[in-house]
Amino acid sequence: MSKIISLFALFFCFSISNAQNSDIDLLKKINLNRNTNLESTMIGITNSALPVSIGTPVIIYTVGLIEKDSVTKKKAIFIGESLAASAFISFALKKITKRERPYVTYPEIDNVTEESSYSFPSAHTSSAFATATSLSMAYPKWYVIAPSFLWAGAVGYSRMYLGVHYPTDVLAGAIVGSGSAFLCYKLNKWINKKRSPHQKKLWE
């Protein structure tokens, strides 16, 4: 886990030293040229990140309990683990990088909301992509995958639209979220294999 956090810290330093101008230029295009009629919609999308991310594994686990389905419960736990891992990594990276919000560094950014934490990476985006990726891995159907990533992408875009994150914050958040899901999947698969050497699939 420490290696992953260090890798993203290096990614942050690289992005700051090599792409700061393009980063803020892209943010300005999204934020300053936004359709203000969509502000309430974007606020709703951005505020959906936490309740959807927490509610998804809770609902799935509840269904597993009602149906007495151990596979469904395992999938719910996996989705919850992915969210927890992404939250931990995002929190650690914020403390390490301490990147100020774009509207603090660039007063011309018209932020619709204000945030008290640091900017890099976008925790909203990481939680959304952790949920979308783990849910898609647990239920690999197009009608799960497509809306899941469409929602996660909308969350990421809303963070830039609202002026509270740089594009690199959102990109890093997406990588952290998706990476956390893959990491948890591999870890669960390894643990599962140790317990049941002849068991090929995680969900069986």
N, C-alpha and C positions, 0 to 999 in steps of 0.2 A: 504493500500500500504506500509506503514512504517513497518508493521508486516512482510510482505513478504520480504522486504529488510533486516530486522534484522535476519530473518530465514536463508537467504542465507549468511549473514555475519558470523553467527554461523557455518554454513556448511563449510565455507571457513576455519575458525579457526580449526575446527575438522579435516578437510582434511590435513591441514598443519602439525598439531601436530601428526597425526596418519598415514599418508600415503605419506609423502614427498619422502621417498626412493623409494617406488614402483612407485610413480608418475614420478619421473625423470628417473627411470629405463625403464619404458614403453616408455617414450618420446624418450630416446636414441635409443631404438630398432626401433622405427618408423623413426626417423630423420636420424640417422647415418647409417642405413642399407637401406636407400631408394634407389629406382631406379632413378638415376639422369636424365634419359631420359624422365621422366614424369614431370620434373620441370615446363616446360611451361604450361602443361595441368593443373597442380595443381595451378599455379598462376592464370590461367584463371578461374578455379572453385572458388577459393577464392575471386577473383575480381567480380564474378557474384552475390555475396550475396546482395550487396546494390542495384544495378540496377534491379535485379529480384524482390527483396522484395518491392521496391518502384513501379516498373512498373506494378506488378500484380494487385494491387487495382486500379491503375490509368486506366489500360486497361479495367478492368471489369466495372468500373464506367462509362467509356466512352461508352461501349457497352450498359449499362443501359440507358444512356442518349439518344443514337441513337434509341434504341428500345422502349424508354419511359416505361421502366420496373422498377418499384419501388423496387421490390424484389431483382433484380440484383444490384441495387444501394446500398441497405441495406447490401448486402453481401460484396460489395467492401469497404464500410465504416467500417464494422466489421474487415475485413482483415487489413485495414489501422490502425485501433485502436489497434489491436494486435501488429503490428509492432511498433507503437509509445510507447505502454506500455513496450514492451521488451527493447526498446532503453533506456527509462527512467530508468528502473530497473538496466540494465547493467551499465549505466553511474554512477548511484548512488553507486553501489557495487564497481566499480573501484575506486571511490573516497574514499570509506570507507576502503577497504582492502589494497589498494596501493601495490599490489603484483608486483614485478619486473618481466619483461619478462624472460623466462628461459635462453635465451642466454646471459643475463646480469649476472645472478647468476651463471650459468654454462657455462663458455667460450668455453667448448668443443662442445656445441650444434652448429651445422652448420646451422645458420639461412640464408635462401635464401633472405628474405626481412627484413626490419626493421619497427618497429611500435613506435609511439611516446606516446601512452597511456599506462596505466597499463594493467596487464595481466588477472586478474580475474574479471568477467568471460569473455568468448570469445563473443564479441559483434557480430562478423560475424556469429557465430553459433546460437546465440540467435535470430537474425533477420531471419536467414534461417528457423529455427524451428518454429518461430512465423508465418511465411508465410506458411510453409508446413502444420502446424496444423490447422490454421484458414481456409486455402483453402480447406483442407480435410473435415473440419466440415461444410463449406458452400456448398461443392459439394462432398458428401460422395460416390464417385464411385471409384472402384479399379484403374481405369486408371488415376485418379487424385491423389489418396492417394499414390500409389506405386512410381511413378516418383517424387512426391513432397518430400517424405521422403528419397528417394535415393539421390536426389540432396542435401537435407539438411545434410544428413550424410556425403556426399562427401565434403561439405564445412567444416564440423567439422574436418574430417580427414586431409584435406589440411592444416588446421592451425597447426596441429602437424607435418605433413610432412615438412612444411616450417620452423619449429623450432621456431614459435612465440607464441605457447601456450602449457601449460601442459595439460595432459588428463583431470585433474579435472576442468580446465578452460572450456574445451569443454563440459564436462558433465554438468557443471553448466549452461553453455550457452544454452544447449538443454533443460534443465529443465526450465530456465527462459523463453525461447521462447515459449515452449509448454504451460507452466503455464500461461503466459500472454494471450494466445489465449483462454484458458479455462476460465480465469478470465473475460475477455471481453465478452465472450459468455454468461456467467452466469449473468453478469451485464446488458447486453442488454436484456436478457430474463426477468430479474426482472423489468426493466424499461418498457418493452413491456407489461408485465402483468399488471403493474400499470395503464398504459394508456388504455389497452384493456383487462379487467379481463377475458373475455370469449375466448381470443385468446390463443390457446394451443402451437402453434409452432412459433418460432421466425421469420421464413422466410415467413409465410403466412399472 
